[in-house]
Amino acid sequence: MPETAPPGTQTLARGLAVIRAVASGATDLRSLVERTGLGRSTAHRLVQLLVSEGYLRSGRDGYTLGPTLIELGFQALHGSPLPVVARPVLEELAEQLRDTVHLAVRDGGSVLYLDKLPGSRGAEMRSRIGHRMPLTRTGVGMALLLDSAPEWRELYLAETPVEPGRVHPEDLDAFLGRMREYAEAGVAMDLEDNEPGIRCVAAPIRDATGAIAGAISVSATRPYMPAARMRGLNRVVGRAAQQVSAGLGYREH
C-alpha cells in the first residue's frame, strides 16, 4: 500500500494493492490481508469487485490474475511501437542463429521482458514475456545501463545478496570494469551471471532522441556460446539493434 495516496484515491490504491498481492503469490484472503495490511472485510469486498470485473479469478487454486489484466496487458504491449518495430528483426535473428532471442526494456529498477523467441536447441530458459530480472545480472539489463555509469555501483550493490562478506570489493571492481568495456564496445555480455550455464550477447536500442529505449539479446547454453562465438555475435546483435533503432527514428551522427 502506498503510504500517501492522493486524496480521494485510497480505494483505488487498495484495489491495486490487492492485485499486486495476488500477482506476487497471495492466493487466499488471509495472505491478502497479511500482504496488504487491509482489514479482512475490506479485502473481501475489493476481491469480490475485482473478480466480477475480471481483474481476478477465484477458483480451486484460490485467487489468480484474471482475463481483464491479460487483455489490458496485450493492449499496453502493442500500444508501444518498440515490440511492433522489433518483431521482424527478432524473427530474422532467431531463424538465422537458432538461439533464444529477447526484447526487453528497463522498468524502474529491473528488466522487463516484452518478447521472447525460444531457440531450437539447448535448454529452455526461465525468462518469459512479462517477467522481471535484475539489471546487473542479465545481458539485456547491462545493455540497458550502458549510458548510466553513475548508477552502476549502486545498482550492483542493491542487486547483490546482502549476506555479510558476500560482496567483495574485487567483485564490484570487476563488474565496473566490465561495464566500462561494454559501454565502449556498445554491447554487453551475460557470462552466466544470472543463470548457470546460460550466456548471452545483448545490445541497446535507441529512440529518436538517442536515449536507450530497450535492448535485444541472443542467449544460449554454454556449449553453443563459447567465447569466440560470443565475440562474433557482437556485430550481429549490434546490427540488429541498430535496425530496430532506425525503425524508432534514431540516426547515428
N, C-alpha and C positions, 0 to 999 in steps of 0.2 A: 504494500500500500504506500502511495506517495505520502510524505509527511505533511505537505502543504498543497493540497489540491485547490485549484482556483474556486472561488465562491460559486456555489450552485452546481458544482460538478462532482460532489462527493459520491453520489450514487453511481455515476458513470465510472469513476475511479475504482469503486468497489467491484463493479461488474468486470472491469478489465483485470483487476487483481485475481478474481476467481478464474478467469480464462487462463491467465498466466500460470496459476497454480495447477490447473489441470494439465496444461502443456508440460509442466515440469514434473508430473507424475502423481499428483493428488487424484485419487480415484473414488474417494468417498467423502461424505460430509465431514467426518471427524478430521481427516487430513486437510480438507479445505479450510476448516476453522483454524487449525494449527498453523497453516502456512500463511493465511491472510490476516489473522488476528480479528476476524469478524465474529459477531455473535452467531450462535447456531441458527436462530430463526432468520436473521438477515441473510446469511449464506444460503439457507434453504430457499428463501424467496427468490434470490438472484439466480440460483441454479434453475429453478422452475421456469423463469422467464427466458434464460439463455437456451434451455432445452427447447422451449416452444418456438423460439426464433431460429433454431438450427445452429446456434453457435456451439452448443454442447450436445452430446448424445448421452443417454442413460441406458445402460444395458447390463448384461450378465457380468461383464468385467468392470462395472462401475462407470464413472464418468470418463468420457473421451472427447476430443475435439470434434466438432460437428461439420456437416457439409457446407454450411454457410461460410465458414472460415476457409475451406478449400476453394470455394467459388471466388471469394474475395481475394484470396492469395494468388490465384491464377490471373485475375484481373490486374492486380498490382504488378505481377511479374511481367505481363505483356503490355502494361502501360508504360514501362521503361523501354527506351529504344535499344538499350545495350543487349539484352538477350536476343532480340529480333535481328539486329545487325550482326551479332556474333555467331548465330547458329550455323549459317553456311560454312563459315571458317572452321568452326569446331567439327562439323561433319567431315570436311575435307581432311583435317588433321587426323581424326580418328580412323578414317579409311586408309590414309597414307601410312600411318605409323602402327596401327592395331593396338595402341595403348589407350589407357583411360585419359580422357580429356575433361578438364574442369573449366568452368567460368565462375568467378567469384567477385564479390565487392567487399569493401570494408563497411561494417555496420557497427558504429561505436568502437568498442574495444575488441572486436572479434571479426573473423572471416565469415561471410555468409555465402553459401553456395547457391548460385542461380541456375546452373545447368551442369549436367554430367552425362558423358557418353562413355559407358563402360568399355574397356578394352576386350579384345577377343582372345587374350592369353593371360596366364598368370592368375593370381588370387584376386578375389573380389575385395574392394577397399571399403572401409566403413563410412566414407563420405557419402552424402546424399543431398539432393536438392532441398533447400530449406534448413540444412544442418549448419551448425556453427563450429568453428575450430579456432585454435589460438593463432594470433597473428605472427608471433615469433617462432612458431614451431612448424609452420607449413610453407611450402614453396610459394603458393599464391599469396599468403599473408606477408611474407618477406617482400614479394614483388610489389604489393600494395603500399609498403612502407619505404620504398626506395627514395622518395622525396622528403621523408620525415625524420631525418637524422636526429633532431632534438628529442624525439620520443623513443629512440631505440633502447636506451638504457632503462628507462622507467618501465616500458612495456615488457622487456625481457625479465626484469626482476618481478613484475606483477604476475607474469605467467609461469614463473618457475616455482615449484613447491617450496613452501616456507619452512621445511624441516631444518633444524639447526645444522649449520655446516653444509647444507645441500648446495647452495650457490657459492662456488669458489670464484675468486677474482679472475683466475685464468679462464674459467668458463665464459664469464661476461666479456672479457677481453677478446676471446676467440670469436664470440658472436659479433661483437662490434667490428672486428677486423673483417669477418666475412661480409657483413653488411656494406662496409666501405667498398669492398671489391665488387659486390653485386651492383651497387649504385653506379660505379664507374662503368661496368660492363652493360648495364641496362637489363640484366636478367638475374634471377635468383634460383637457388637450388635447395631442395629438401634432401638432406643426406641422412634419411631415416630419423629425422628429428622428431617427427610426430607419430609415426607408426613403424615398428620394427620390420625391416625387410622391404619397405616402400620408399622409393626415391622419385624425385620429380624435378622438372625444369619448368620455370614459370617466368612470365614477362608481363609488365604492366600495360594496360590500355589507357590511352589519354583521350580526353574530350577536346572540344574546340578551343577551350581556354588553355590547354596544355596540362591541366591537372590530371592526376591519376584517377580514373573513373572505375577501374576494375582490373582484373588480371586473368590470364589464361595459364593453365598448367598442363603438362603431359606427364603422367605418372605410370610407373610400372614396378614390378618386383625386382629385387637386386639382380637376378641373373640376366634380365633384359635391360638393365640400366648400369652397365659398367661405366667407369669414369670417362673412358674415351667416347662412348656414345653420348653421355650427358653433355660433354663439351661440344660434340657435333650438333646436338639438338638446340644449343643456344641460338644459333642463327635461324633455325626452322621455327622455333616458338616465337622468337623475337619478330620475325617477319609476319607471322600470323597475327600477333598482337598489333603490329603496325597496320595491317589490313583493316582490323576492326576499328582502330583509332581513326583511320581515314574515313571510315563509314560514319563516325561520330563528328566529323568535321575538323579533325586535327591535321595540321600541316606542319611538317618539320621545317625549321628555319635554317 
